[in-house]
């Protein structure tokens, strides 16, 4: 089954009366990084090395791109479970796996946090936990996942 990838990378993967699971995998960001790495490698191999500029113009952007891909692309998952009254924010990177758990009853609502103005607006989903704002995604994106915020809030009611 093919699912349509949304620009903000968030998908509701499970929505039942007892469980809500929201997945955020930044596929578009990862794809752009991979294309930039391949472009840098091609430019280095076909342009800079024949000109005698050496491997530094090939290796530096490629290694930098790979490090950025490993460090910045992270899968984030929000799991809300009514039966156990538990909410978890799970984050997986190439370096490890973390879980931020709290009581579901402490979760008030989901919000769309906006920074910037006009065309430079950036968005991320935050959770209101005991009156404190807790980010679901650590990075801001250029696409607002308002539909995901509405589905989380509808499930919480």
N, C-alpha and C positions, 0 to 999 in steps of 0.2 A: 504494500500500500504506500503510495507516494503522498507525502503531505506537502502542502505549499509552505515554503519558508517565508516568514514575514520579515520585513526589513529590520525590525528590532530584535529578531531572533527568539522571541518568547512564544511558547506554545502551551496550551492547557493539554496535558497528556492523560490526565485522569480526572474525571469530574463525576463523583457519585455523592450520595447523601452523606457518607461518612468520610470521604477522602477527596482532597483536591491536590493535584500535583501540577506545578508550573515549572517547565523547563526553559532555561535560557542558555542557548549555545550560540555564540556569535559567529555563525557560518559565513556571513558576508565579510566581516572583518578578517577572519582567518583566510578566506579566499583572496582578498585584496593583498594581504601580507605574502601569501604564496606567489601570487602574480608578481609582486614587487621583487621578491627573492629571485624568481626565475628571470625576470627582466634584467636585474643587476648582474646575474651570472652570465647571461647572454651578451650583455654590453661589455663585460670584462673580457670574455673569451674572444669575441669577434671584433672589438674595437680597441681596447686598451692594451691587451697583450701583443697584438701585431704592431702597435705603435711603439712598443718597447717600454711602456709605462710600468710593467711589472704586475705581479699578482696582487699587490695591495689594493688596487682599484677593483679587483674581482673579489678578493676574500673579505675585505672589510664590510661592504654592503651585504654580502651573502651571510656572513657570520652574524652581523648585527640584526638582519632580518630573521634569522633562525632563533636568535636569543629573544627577540621581541615576540615571535610566534609562541615560543615556549612559556615566556613570562606573562604575556598579556591575554592570551586566549584561555579563558576558564569557563567551565560548565558550571552553571549555578542552578540549583533546584530548590523550589519551595514546596514543602510537604506539610499539608494541614490534615490532621487526623482527629476527628471528633471522638472516636471510641477511646483513645488514650489521652485526650485533651492535651495533645502535643503538637507543636509547630516546630519545623526544622528548616533552616537555611543551610543547604549543603553546597560546598564549593570544591571543585576538583580542578587541579592544575597538573602540569607535568611534575611538579615538586611535591604534591601530596593532596590530602583530602581533609577538609575541616567541616565540622558540624556545629552550627549555632542553634541551640535548642531553647525553647521557652514554652510556657503554658499557652495553649490555644485561647483559653479564657482571658489572657492578658492582651491578646491581639484585638485592637479596636477596629482598625480599617486599613486598607491599602490606599496609598496616595500617589499621584504623579508629581514628582518634584521637578520643577522647571528652573533652569538657569539661562541667562542670556535674554536678548530681546530680538524681535524681528526674525530674520532668516538665520541668525546665529543661535537660536534656541536649542538647548540640549535637555534631554529627559532621562529620568530613571525612576524606577518603582521603589517607593519606601513603604515601610510598615509602621503603623502607630502601635507600639508595644508599651503598655503602662504609661502612656502620655509622652513617651520618647520616640523620636523618629529613628528607625533602624533601616538602613538601605538593604533592599533585596539584591540589586545589582550594584557593584562598586563603581562602574563607569557610567558616564552619561552617553546617550546616543542621540543622533539627529532625528530619530523617529520616535514618536510618542506612543508607548504601548497602552493607550487609554482603554482599549478593549479588554486587556488582561486585568487592569485595575478594577474595571466594572464587574468582571466575572468573579474576582476574588471577593469583592464587597458583597455581591449577590449571594455567594456561597456562605459567607459569614452570617448572613441574616437568618 
